[in-house]
């Protein structure tokens, strides 16, 4: 059967989540074409060629874009069987299944997707049977991803290192996560479980990427240290075969600290930086989210990794139902104090937690639960960086108007010299950076003072 697999967005990486199922489908005897709409135009000829289509939806942005693309498919070929597969397939199933797609599959989707195509080839119906589960978590082996069906690495993210730019390959050594952070999309699908990709398959995939020009590897596991022994085996095998290859990975603050003895080996094998979800510097918010760390522990994790020459690239979630403008200021202070301004992608300062209706009560604080209180420190919004004299507090807020539209926005700006570090990802040549927070109409909180009076509370929408 002829199958078109479509990716809309995978964080700027070559899309593993079409390469992996493409390999499984080809092994089952089907013809496969892949289309990556993040770097390619829509291919009407490929749509006409296809007898079935699958949309990869590993994240929210991918889902939103896939819904738009699938609507176009439905208009052009309403008879074509369509499947949404990936982590976010369950999220909008009420809007997709029946309207934009015939089937949705989450979790370990390759076997179910291959079975779906096989049933179509045998003349079966495109929609799921009543006994077929939406979430598939069976254990199985993975094929070597079909990288030959994808655009070249040159069209994807590069690593800027010193004056050099390196092509980046993306792999995953595991799926799922053993943790249940309350705001994360992984637990509703994997429910505290992980599934391992065989070390041999991962290393062979890395070898394929090196042949395609990759000189840096991103391990995109939700948490690379969930299966620490497996991950260490993969890294050691990779380093033995490709000693000049560098890499990055993602892991929680608590894993950084708990596995302190691993970082010398990981640094020696080429680890340049670690992505870690700091989310907030308000410990009560961290507890609501069940993050498993405090702000003080995040600071310790930064120091520990830097002892071994590894940088941290924190991700943030500045806006939650409990966030105040003071929390945002404290986050900027933390970024500046720990010399992270150049390590934080600007989009991180815009992330907002969206809660489904009725779920807010699940994130309320339990008054009987023991809490870890942070040590006393400077008052909120008044912390001063020890290096560079940077200060980001409410007095640095400016008023603004947005094109005459109702309401306005406030911008908090932090500025400091960038610490020279040739291994840090850097998108510009400037010696100073700005951390900017836009408080849009989606965020409401207390009034902030400014030098020209008061920034009014943002209006309800």
DRENFINU-913607 format. One line per field, with one value per residue (C-alpha): residue number from 0; residue in one letter; x, y, z. Coordinates in nm, 2 decimals, decimal comma, always signed. Example, Ala and Ser with C-alpha at 12.3 -4.5 7.8 and 13.67 -1.06 7.14 Angstrom:
// residues 2
i: (0  1)
aa: (A  S)
px: (+1,23  +1,37)
py: (-0,45  -0,11)
pz: (+0,78  +0,71)
***
This chain:
// residues 461
i: (0  1  2  3  4  5  6  7  8  9  10  11  12  13  14  15  16  17  18  19  20  21  22  23  24  25  26  27  28  29  30  31  32  33  34  35  36  37  38  39  40  41  42  43  44  45  46  47  48  49  50  51  52  53  54  55  56  57  58  59  60  61  62  63  64  65  66  67  68  69  70  71  72  73  74  75  76  77  78  79  80  81  82  83  84  85  86  87  88  89  90  91  92  93  94  95  96  97  98  99  100  101  102  103  104  105  106  107  108  109  110  111  112  113  114  115  116  117  118  119  120  121  122  123  124  125  126  127  128  129  130  131  132  133  134  135  136  137  138  139  140  141  142  143  144  145  146  147  148  149  150  151  152  153  154  155  156  157  158  159  160  161  162  163  164  165  166  167  168  169  170  171  172  173  174  175  176  177  178  179  180  181  182  183  184  185  186  187  188  189  190  191  192  193  194  195  196  197  198  199  200  201  202  203  204  205  206  207  208  209  210  211  212  213  214  215  216  217  218  219  220  221  222  223  224  225  226  227  228  229  230  231  232  233  234  235  236  237  238  239  240  241  242  243  244  245  246  247  248  249  250  251  252  253  254  255  256  257  258  259  260  261  262  263  264  265  266  267  268  269  270  271  272  273  274  275  276  277  278  279  280  281  282  283  284  285  286  287  288  289  290  291  292  293  294  295  296  297  298  299  300  301  302  303  304  305  306  307  308  309  310  311  312  313  314  315  316  317  318  319  320  321  322  323  324  325  326  327  328  329  330  331  332  333  334  335  336  337  338  339  340  341  342  343  344  345  346  347  348  349  350  351  352  353  354  355  356  357  358  359  360  361  362  363  364  365  366  367  368  369  370  371  372  373  374  375  376  377  378  379  380  381  382  383  384  385  386  387  388  389  390  391  392  393  394  395  396  397  398  399  400  401  402  403  404  405  406  407  408  409  410  411  412  413  414  415  416  417  418  419  420  421  422  423  424  425  426  427  428  429  430  431  432  433  434  435  436  437  438  439  440  441  442  443  444  445  446  447  448  449  450  451  452  453  454  455  456  457  458  459  460)
aa: (X  X  X  X  X  X  X  X  X  X  X  X  X  X  X  X  X  X  X  X  X  X  X  X  X  X  X  X  X  X  X  X  X  X  X  X  X  X  X  X  X  X  X  X  X  X  X  X  X  X  X  X  X  X  X  X  X  X  X  X  X  X  X  X  X  X  X  X  X  X  X  X  X  X  X  X  X  X  X  X  X  X  X  X  X  X  X  X  X  X  X  X  X  X  X  X  X  X  X  X  X  X  X  X  X  X  X  X  X  X  X  X  X  X  X  X  X  X  X  X  X  X  X  X  X  X  X  X  X  X  X  X  X  X  X  X  X  X  X  X  X  X  X  X  X  X  X  X  X  X  X  X  X  X  X  X  X  X  X  X  X  X  X  X  X  X  X  X  X  X  X  X  X  X  X  X  X  X  X  X  X  X  X  X  X  X  X  X  X  X  X  X  X  X  X  X  X  X  X  X  X  X  X  X  X  X  X  X  X  X  X  X  X  X  X  X  X  X  X  X  X  X  X  X  X  X  X  X  X  X  X  X  X  X  X  X  X  X  X  X  X  X  X  X  X  X  X  X  X  X  X  X  X  X  X  X  X  X  X  X  X  X  X  X  X  X  X  X  X  X  X  X  X  X  X  X  X  X  X  X  X  X  X  X  X  X  X  X  X  X  X  X  X  X  X  X  X  X  X  X  X  X  X  X  X  X  X  X  X  X  X  X  X  X  X  X  X  X  X  X  X  X  X  X  X  X  X  X  X  X  X  X  X  X  X  X  X  X  X  X  X  X  X  X  X  X  X  X  X  X  X  X  X  X  X  X  X  X  X  X  X  X  X  X  X  X  X  X  X  X  X  X  X  X  X  X  X  X  X  X  X  X  X  X  X  X  X  X  X  X  X  X  X  X  X  X  X  X  X  X  X  X  X  X  X  X  X  X  X  X  X  X  X  X  X  X  X  X  X  X  X  X  X  X  X  X  X  X  X  X  X  X  X  X  X  X  X  X  X  X  X  X  X  X  X  X  X  X  X  X  X  X  X  X  X  X  X  X  X  X  X)
px: (+0,00  +0,12  +0,15  +0,23  +0,38  +0,37  +0,56  +0,47  +0,72  +0,99  +1,17  +1,39  +1,52  +1,50  +1,18  +1,25  +0,88  +0,83  +1,16  +1,09  +0,74  +0,85  +1,10  +0,84  +0,60  +0,87  +0,97  +0,60  +0,61  +0,44  +0,56  +0,63  +0,69  +0,77  +0,69  +0,83  +0,62  +0,86  +1,11  +0,92  +0,62  +0,30  +0,33  +0,00  +0,15  +0,24  -0,11  -0,26  -0,01  -0,11  -0,36  -0,33  -0,18  -0,04  +0,03  +0,30  +0,19  +0,47  +0,39  +0,13  +0,26  +0,27  -0,09  -0,22  -0,04  -0,14  -0,50  -0,48  -0,30  -0,54  -0,83  -0,68  -0,64  -1,01  -1,11  -0,88  -0,94  -1,22  -1,20  -0,84  -0,78  -0,60  -0,43  -0,29  -0,02  +0,22  +0,21  -0,05  -0,29  -0,53  -0,54  -0,77  -0,93  -1,28  -1,19  -0,99  -1,13  -1,43  -1,37  -1,01  -0,88  -1,01  -0,78  -0,56  -0,27  -0,05  +0,24  +0,44  +0,26  +0,47  +0,31  -0,05  +0,02  +0,16  -0,14  -0,38  -0,22  -0,22  -0,59  -0,65  -0,46  -0,68  -0,99  -1,07  -1,24  -1,02  -1,17  -1,06  -1,25  -1,42  -1,17  -0,86  -0,70  -0,60  -0,28  -0,04  +0,24  +0,35  +0,72  +0,89  +1,20  +1,25  +1,38  +1,66  +1,49  +1,45  +1,66  +1,69  +1,33  +1,39  +1,54  +1,92  +2,05  +2,17  +1,81  +1,77  +1,91  +2,29  +2,51  +2,72  +3,04  +3,32  +3,33  +3,22  +2,87  +2,79  +2,51  +2,29  +2,13  +1,83  +1,78  +1,58  +1,72  +1,39  +1,02  +0,80  +0,91  +0,90  +0,79  +0,44  +0,49  +0,14  +0,18  +0,36  +0,20  +0,40  +0,23  -0,12  +0,01  +0,29  +0,17  +0,51  +0,65  +0,94  +1,01  +1,37  +1,50  +1,77  +2,12  +2,24  +1,96  +2,03  +2,41  +2,34  +2,11  +2,38  +2,62  +2,37  +2,35  +2,73  +2,73  +2,49  +2,72  +2,61  +2,88  +2,66  +2,38  +2,07  +1,92  +1,55  +1,43  +1,18  +1,45  +1,78  +1,86  +1,53  +1,72  +2,07  +2,26  +2,10  +2,18  +2,54  +2,59  +2,46  +2,69  +2,99  +2,93  +2,88  +3,20  +3,41  +3,30  +3,29  +3,53  +3,49  +3,11  +2,95  +2,60  +2,33  +2,05  +1,75  +1,70  +1,54  +1,71  +1,68  +1,85  +2,13  +2,20  +2,12  +2,35  +2,64  +2,90  +2,79  +2,88  +3,26  +3,21  +2,94  +3,15  +3,44  +3,22  +3,14  +2,83  +2,82  +2,50  +2,19  +1,83  +1,65  +1,29  +1,34  +0,99  +0,98  +1,17  +0,86  +0,89  +0,52  +0,45  +0,71  +0,54  +0,20  +0,35  +0,52  +0,85  +1,06  +1,31  +1,34  +1,50  +1,80  +1,84  +1,83  +2,11  +2,31  +2,25  +2,39  +2,71  +2,75  +2,74  +2,97  +3,23  +3,25  +3,24  +2,87  +2,63  +2,26  +1,99  +1,69  +1,33  +1,08  +0,70  +0,67  +0,29  +0,06  -0,26  -0,05  +0,22  +0,26  +0,47  +0,71  +0,76  +0,86  +1,11  +1,26  +1,30  +1,49  +1,70  +1,78  +1,88  +2,11  +2,26  +2,35  +2,48  +2,22  +2,10  +2,27  +2,15  +1,77  +1,59  +1,36  +1,05  +1,09  +0,99  +0,65  +0,53  +0,19  +0,03  -0,31  -0,53  -0,83  -1,16  -1,20  -0,84  -0,74  -0,85  -0,61  -0,32  -0,42  -0,18  -0,24  -0,23  -0,13  +0,16  +0,51  +0,68  +1,04  +1,08  +1,36  +1,61  +1,53  +1,66  +1,61  +1,25  +1,07  +1,18  +1,47  +1,74  +2,06  +2,31  +2,65  +2,82  +2,78  +2,54  +2,24  +1,91  +1,57  +1,29  +0,95  +1,11  +1,25  +0,91  +0,79  +0,44  +0,35  +0,06  +0,01  -0,09  -0,38  -0,55  -0,74  -0,51  -0,14  +0,17  +0,46  +0,82  +1,08  +1,43  +1,75  +2,09  +2,43  +2,76  +2,77  +3,03  +3,28  +3,22  +3,30  +3,07  +2,76  +2,49  +2,47  +2,24  +2,42  +2,76  +2,65  +2,84  +2,52  +2,18  +1,83  +1,58  +1,24  +0,90  +0,58  +0,29  +0,00  -0,37  -0,35  -0,17  -0,33  -0,18  -0,10  -0,02  +0,35  +0,51  +0,71  +0,90  +0,60  +0,34  +0,16  +0,13  -0,25  -0,37  -0,44  -0,80  -1,02  -1,09)
py: (+0,00  +0,36  +0,56  +0,93  +1,03  +1,39  +1,59  +1,95  +2,04  +1,87  +2,16  +2,22  +1,86  +1,61  +1,44  +1,10  +1,05  +0,99  +0,82  +0,55  +0,45  +0,48  +0,20  -0,02  +0,03  -0,04  -0,36  -0,47  -0,43  -0,09  +0,20  +0,51  +0,88  +1,14  +1,51  +1,76  +2,07  +2,26  +2,28  +2,16  +2,28  +2,08  +1,81  +1,77  +1,49  +1,29  +1,33  +1,21  +0,91  +0,81  +0,54  +0,64  +0,93  +0,96  +1,28  +1,28  +1,48  +1,45  +1,80  +2,07  +2,29  +1,98  +1,89  +2,24  +2,25  +1,89  +1,98  +2,26  +2,03  +1,74  +1,98  +2,05  +1,67  +1,62  +1,88  +1,75  +1,38  +1,31  +0,94  +0,90  +0,72  +0,94  +0,86  +1,10  +0,93  +1,04  +1,18  +1,45  +1,22  +1,19  +1,56  +1,68  +1,35  +1,50  +1,75  +1,52  +1,16  +1,16  +1,50  +1,52  +1,17  +0,81  +0,69  +0,82  +0,63  +0,74  +0,58  +0,31  +0,37  +0,19  -0,16  -0,02  +0,21  -0,08  -0,30  -0,02  +0,01  -0,37  -0,38  -0,11  -0,30  -0,61  -0,40  -0,32  -0,01  +0,30  +0,37  +0,19  -0,11  -0,08  -0,30  -0,11  +0,11  +0,47  +0,43  +0,16  +0,07  -0,27  -0,35  -0,42  -0,38  -0,07  -0,06  +0,16  +0,49  +0,56  +0,87  +0,84  +0,96  +1,29  +1,62  +1,66  +1,77  +2,09  +2,21  +2,17  +2,30  +2,37  +2,39  +2,71  +2,62  +2,88  +3,00  +2,67  +2,54  +2,17  +1,97  +1,82  +1,47  +1,38  +1,04  +0,89  +0,62  +0,58  +0,69  +0,79  +0,90  +0,74  +1,08  +1,23  +1,60  +1,74  +1,98  +1,74  +1,57  +1,25  +1,10  +1,09  +0,86  +0,66  +0,68  +0,66  +0,40  +0,41  +0,20  +0,15  +0,17  -0,09  +0,04  -0,12  +0,05  +0,39  +0,36  +0,25  +0,54  +0,77  +0,62  +0,69  +1,05  +1,08  +0,96  +1,23  +1,49  +1,52  +1,63  +1,67  +1,45  +1,56  +1,29  +1,39  +1,14  +1,31  +1,23  +1,08  +0,95  +0,76  +0,45  +0,57  +0,24  +0,21  +0,57  +0,54  +0,23  +0,42  +0,72  +0,50  +0,30  +0,63  +0,78  +0,47  +0,48  +0,86  +1,01  +1,36  +1,36  +1,59  +1,56  +1,71  +1,56  +1,64  +1,55  +1,67  +1,87  +1,58  +1,35  +1,59  +1,59  +1,23  +1,11  +1,34  +1,06  +1,02  +1,37  +1,33  +1,03  +1,21  +1,52  +1,31  +1,15  +1,49  +1,63  +2,00  +2,10  +1,97  +2,09  +2,09  +2,20  +2,46  +2,60  +2,85  +2,99  +2,99  +2,68  +2,66  +2,65  +2,38  +2,18  +2,22  +2,09  +1,80  +1,89  +1,72  +2,01  +2,34  +2,66  +2,61  +2,26  +2,41  +2,64  +2,35  +2,16  +2,45  +2,46  +2,08  +2,06  +2,36  +2,18  +1,94  +2,20  +2,13  +2,42  +2,42  +2,53  +2,57  +2,57  +2,79  +2,82  +3,18  +3,20  +2,98  +3,05  +3,12  +3,34  +3,70  +3,97  +3,94  +3,57  +3,67  +3,93  +3,67  +3,43  +3,71  +3,77  +3,40  +3,38  +3,68  +3,58  +3,24  +3,37  +3,20  +3,49  +3,35  +2,99  +3,07  +3,07  +3,39  +3,18  +3,04  +3,37  +3,34  +3,00  +2,98  +2,68  +2,60  +2,39  +2,19  +2,28  +2,11  +2,03  +2,33  +2,17  +1,88  +2,13  +2,29  +2,28  +2,01  +2,19  +1,87  +1,79  +1,87  +2,13  +2,21  +2,58  +2,77  +2,95  +3,32  +3,56  +3,91  +4,03  +3,93  +4,14  +4,30  +4,04  +4,18  +3,99  +3,96  +3,97  +4,27  +4,46  +4,35  +4,43  +4,33  +4,44  +4,61  +4,95  +4,82  +4,77  +4,99  +5,07  +5,01  +5,01  +4,75  +4,92  +5,11  +4,78  +4,77  +4,69  +4,69  +4,50  +4,54  +4,44  +4,35  +4,38  +4,23  +4,31  +4,18  +4,10  +3,74  +3,51  +3,39  +3,02  +2,86  +2,57  +2,77  +2,78  +3,14  +3,29  +3,62  +3,79  +4,06  +4,08  +4,17  +4,00  +4,10  +3,88  +4,01  +3,91  +4,01  +4,01  +3,98  +3,99  +3,62  +3,71  +3,91  +4,00  +4,28  +4,63  +4,69  +5,03  +5,20  +5,53  +5,70  +5,59  +5,26  +4,99  +4,92  +4,56  +4,40  +4,39  +4,08  +3,93)
pz: (+0,00  -0,07  +0,25  +0,29  +0,63  +0,72  +0,98  +1,06  +1,33  +1,55  +1,71  +1,40  +1,39  +1,11  +1,20  +1,37  +1,41  +1,04  +0,98  +1,24  +1,13  +0,77  +0,83  +1,00  +0,71  +0,45  +0,63  +0,62  +0,24  +0,20  -0,02  +0,18  +0,11  +0,38  +0,38  +0,63  +0,61  +0,84  +0,55  +0,25  +0,05  +0,04  -0,23  -0,41  -0,63  -0,32  -0,18  -0,51  -0,51  -0,15  -0,05  +0,32  +0,51  +0,86  +1,05  +1,32  +1,63  +1,89  +2,04  +2,07  +1,78  +1,56  +1,64  +1,56  +1,23  +1,15  +1,20  +0,94  +0,69  +0,75  +0,68  +0,34  +0,28  +0,37  +0,12  -0,16  -0,10  +0,14  +0,08  +0,19  +0,52  +0,77  +1,10  +1,36  +1,57  +1,84  +2,19  +2,12  +1,92  +2,22  +2,30  +2,03  +1,93  +1,98  +1,71  +1,48  +1,48  +1,25  +1,12  +1,01  +1,08  +1,09  +1,36  +1,64  +1,80  +2,10  +2,28  +2,10  +1,77  +1,51  +1,55  +1,56  +1,26  +1,06  +1,15  +1,05  +0,71  +0,67  +0,75  +0,49  +0,23  +0,31  +0,25  +0,61  +0,74  +0,81  +1,16  +1,48  +1,61  +1,94  +2,11  +1,98  +2,24  +2,17  +2,37  +2,28  +2,52  +2,41  +2,41  +2,08  +1,86  +1,65  +1,29  +1,18  +1,09  +0,72  +0,70  +0,33  +0,29  +0,47  +0,36  +0,43  +0,77  +0,62  +0,62  +1,00  +1,32  +1,34  +1,65  +1,67  +1,85  +1,87  +1,51  +1,38  +1,28  +1,31  +1,16  +1,43  +1,43  +1,65  +1,82  +2,11  +2,33  +2,52  +2,52  +2,81  +3,16  +3,51  +3,66  +3,66  +3,65  +3,65  +3,36  +3,13  +2,83  +2,88  +3,20  +3,05  +2,78  +2,95  +3,31  +3,47  +3,23  +2,98  +2,67  +2,57  +2,21  +2,17  +2,21  +1,89  +1,70  +1,85  +1,77  +1,42  +1,37  +1,50  +1,25  +0,97  +1,09  +1,09  +0,73  +0,65  +0,80  +1,17  +1,41  +1,71  +1,84  +2,04  +2,26  +2,26  +2,53  +2,77  +3,03  +2,92  +3,27  +3,33  +3,23  +3,33  +3,26  +2,91  +2,83  +2,96  +2,74  +2,43  +2,50  +2,56  +2,24  +2,05  +2,19  +2,11  +1,74  +1,70  +1,96  +1,81  +1,82  +2,08  +2,22  +2,44  +2,64  +2,85  +3,22  +3,54  +3,81  +4,05  +3,81  +3,76  +4,13  +4,20  +3,93  +4,01  +3,96  +3,59  +3,47  +3,45  +3,21  +3,01  +2,98  +2,87  +2,61  +2,46  +2,65  +2,58  +2,75  +2,92  +2,87  +3,20  +3,29  +3,56  +3,49  +3,78  +4,08  +4,30  +4,51  +4,57  +4,20  +4,16  +4,42  +4,26  +3,94  +4,13  +3,97  +4,23  +4,29  +4,45  +4,32  +4,55  +4,39  +4,04  +4,14  +4,27  +3,94  +3,74  +3,96  +3,94  +3,57  +3,53  +3,74  +3,45  +3,17  +3,09  +3,04  +3,13  +2,89  +3,12  +2,99  +3,17  +3,21  +3,34  +3,33  +3,53  +3,72  +4,03  +3,88  +3,98  +3,81  +4,10  +4,01  +3,66  +3,79  +4,02  +3,72  +3,53  +3,84  +3,86  +3,49  +3,53  +3,86  +3,72  +3,39  +3,19  +2,97  +2,66  +2,74  +2,74  +2,41  +2,40  +2,34  +2,69  +2,84  +2,67  +2,77  +2,94  +3,12  +2,98  +3,21  +3,08  +3,24  +3,58  +3,63  +3,84  +4,16  +4,11  +4,13  +4,46  +4,75  +5,01  +5,35  +5,53  +5,30  +5,43  +5,22  +5,14  +5,22  +5,05  +5,27  +5,34  +5,08  +4,95  +4,91  +4,59  +4,29  +4,47  +4,43  +4,29  +4,07  +4,24  +3,90  +3,67  +3,89  +3,70  +3,85  +3,72  +3,94  +3,91  +3,85  +3,52  +3,38  +3,10  +2,99  +2,63  +2,38  +2,12  +1,80  +1,97  +2,06  +2,39  +2,68  +2,67  +2,76  +3,00  +2,93  +3,19  +3,05  +3,19  +3,04  +3,13  +2,95  +2,81  +2,97  +2,71  +2,66  +2,32  +2,38  +2,45  +2,18  +2,07  +1,80  +1,78  +1,80  +2,05  +2,38  +2,57  +2,57  +2,68  +2,85  +2,76  +2,90  +2,74  +2,97  +2,73  +2,79  +2,88  +3,21  +3,49  +3,82  +4,07  +3,96  +3,88  +3,97  +3,70  +3,67  +3,51  +3,76  +3,75  +3,49  +3,50  +3,54  +3,21  +3,11  +3,12  +2,78)
***
